[in-house]
Amino acid sequence: MLKIVVATGNEDKFREILDILKEVPAEFFSLKDFPDIPEIEETGISFTENALLKARTVHKATGLFTLADDSGLEVDALNGAPGIYSARYAGQEKDYTANNEKLLREMEQLPPKMRGAQFRCVVALVGQNFEQIVEGVIRGRIIDELRGSAGFGYDPLFVPEGYNKTFAELGEEIKNRISHRARAFHKAKEILLNLWE
């Protein structure tokens, strides 16, 4: 059976990705299965650079086909911030609560029509003599208070276009169908299924 590494140590993200890729006939591993791989510094200046950096590093270390994503929130009124710094927006600790509080502070004066934002996810697929990039984006807006308890990260603040609930209120089933990560990983799934047909 094909072995694929999903280059993340984030259990929330790993579970979400596995749900999307469940039709791919492969055995999946996360970085938790490879404790010897040191934390990969995301030194790129774009989601694409960071995703490729992670995928190439993990593929080289394990010899296994690797998927890595870099994703984040891009707020129109903040010139695309937090962008590639989404996970560490309020500091190196990757603290969801602190990140959300900082975002709310920075946007508290903005009227509803200036609260447009999007989530972007770039996935790098790297294997032996193989590299490909796919991307998923979902537009929406940032509300002025946390709503909902499902999901993680900025989910309680983001209402996707066409909905009046946040990702954290919509729940995993809907989020995993419409999110930026779902859109990118569904494209990755098509590539995987075609590669091993």
Residue pairs with C-beta under 8 A, 6 or more apart in sequence:
1 25
1 26
1 27
2 25
2 26
2 27
2 65
2 196
3 26
3 27
3 29
3 64
3 65
4 24
4 26
4 27
4 28
4 29
4 64
4 65
4 66
4 67
4 192
5 28
5 29
5 30
5 31
5 33
5 34
5 58
5 59
5 62
5 64
5 65
5 66
5 67
6 14
6 17
6 18
6 28
6 29
6 30
6 66
6 67
6 68
7 30
7 31
7 40
7 54
7 55
7 57
7 58
7 66
7 67
7 68
7 69
8 14
8 17
8 30
8 31
8 68
8 69
9 30
9 31
9 32
11 30
11 32
12 152
13 69
13 152
13 181
14 30
14 32
16 172
16 175
16 176
16 181
17 67
17 69
17 181
17 185
18 28
19 172
19 176
20 176
20 181
20 182
20 185
20 186
20 189
21 28
21 185
21 188
21 189
21 192
23 189
23 193
24 189
24 192
24 193
25 196
26 192
26 196
29 64
31 37
31 58
34 58
34 61
34 62
36 61
37 57
37 58
37 61
37 62
40 53
40 54
40 57
40 58
42 50
42 53
42 54
42 70
42 84
43 50
43 53
44 50
44 52
44 53
44 70
44 84
45 84
46 84
46 122
47 70
47 71
47 72
47 84
47 120
47 121
47 122
47 135
48 70
48 122
48 124
48 133
48 135
50 70
50 84
50 122
51 68
51 69
51 70
51 122
51 123
51 124
51 133
52 68
52 124
52 126
52 131
52 133
53 68
54 68
54 70
54 124
55 66
55 67
55 68
55 124
55 125
55 126
55 131
56 66
56 124
56 126
56 131
58 64
58 66
58 68
58 126
59 65
59 66
59 126
59 127
65 125
65 126
65 127
65 128
65 130
66 124
66 125
66 126
66 127
67 123
67 124
67 125
67 185
67 188
68 123
68 124
68 126
69 121
69 122
69 123
69 124
69 181
69 184
69 185
70 84
70 121
70 122
71 86
71 119
71 120
71 121
71 122
71 180
71 181
71 184
72 82
72 83
72 84
72 85
72 86
72 87
72 119
72 120
73 82
73 83
73 86
73 103
73 117
73 118
73 119
73 153
73 154
73 158
74 80
74 81
74 82
74 83
74 117
74 118
74 119
74 120
75 81
75 82
75 103
75 107
75 115
75 116
75 117
75 142
76 114
76 116
76 117
77 107
77 110
77 114
77 115
77 116
78 106
78 107
81 89
82 89
82 99
82 103
86 99
86 153
86 154
87 94
87 99
87 153
88 94
89 98
89 99
89 102
89 103
90 98
90 99
90 101
90 102
91 98
96 152
96 153
96 154
99 153
99 154
100 146
100 154
100 156
100 157
103 142
103 154
103 157
104 144
104 145
104 157
107 115
107 142
107 144
108 144
112 141
115 141
115 142
115 143
116 139
116 140
116 141
117 139
117 140
117 141
117 142
117 158
118 137
118 138
118 139
118 140
118 180
119 137
119 138
119 140
119 154
119 158
119 179
119 180
119 181
120 135
120 136
120 137
120 180
121 135
121 136
121 137
121 179
121 180
121 181
121 183
121 184
121 185
122 133
122 134
122 135
122 184
123 133
123 134
123 135
123 136
123 184
123 185
123 187
123 188
124 131
124 132
124 133
125 131
125 132
125 133
125 134
125 188
125 191
125 192
130 195
132 191
134 184
134 187
134 188
134 191
135 184
135 187
136 179
136 180
136 181
136 182
136 183
136 184
136 185
136 186
136 187
137 180
137 183
138 160
138 161
138 178
138 179
138 180
138 183
139 160
139 161
140 158
140 159
140 160
140 161
140 163
141 158
141 159
141 161
142 154
142 157
142 158
142 159
143 157
143 158
143 159
143 166
146 156
146 157
146 168
147 156
147 157
147 165
147 166
147 168
147 169
148 155
148 156
148 165
148 166
148 167
148 168
148 169
148 170
149 156
149 168
150 167
150 168
150 169
150 170
150 171
150 172
150 175
151 166
151 167
151 168
151 171
151 172
151 175
155 166
155 167
155 168
155 175
156 166
156 167
156 168
156 169
157 166
158 166
158 167
159 165
159 166
160 167
160 170
160 178
160 179
163 170
167 175
167 179
175 182
176 182
